[in-house]
Amino acid sequence: MPVTTLSSRELNHDVSSAKKAAQSGPVVITDRGKPSHVLMTYDEFKRLTGKRRSLVEALAMPGLSDIDFDPPRVEIIQRRVDLT
C-alpha cells in the first residue's frame, strides 16, 4: 500500500488529487514539514476503528477448530520462604 505525502498547501490547492491518492493508501499531510494529519477512505477508517471482538467471539470464529494448538505445560515449582 503506497503512502503519499502532501504539504497542507498542496492539499489545499488540489483536494481531488489527494482524495484519489487515498483510494490506494494513506495520504500523510504535513504542516511545516512535519506529519500532522492522515487522509484515508471512509471504508479504511471503518476497518481500522471497527467493533473490537471479545475473546469469546474471536475464539468462536469459523475455521479456528482446524488449527492445531498444543501449548507446552508449565511446571510451577514452589520454593520455601524464610520469614526469619
C-alpha angles and dihedrals in degrees: 000000000000119000116216121202122205132172116237088249091055090048092052092050097048115020093158092060090050091051091050091049090051089061089071100035146325121314114216113211115206129205114200090345096307124105109254109158141015125219117205138156118274091241090057090047091052091048092052096044099035125133113297117234123234118235090255092053092047092050091048093058114127116261097027092107088067092063117095110224119175110157118195117259115251117222114212113206118200118220130200119257120218109211097175 
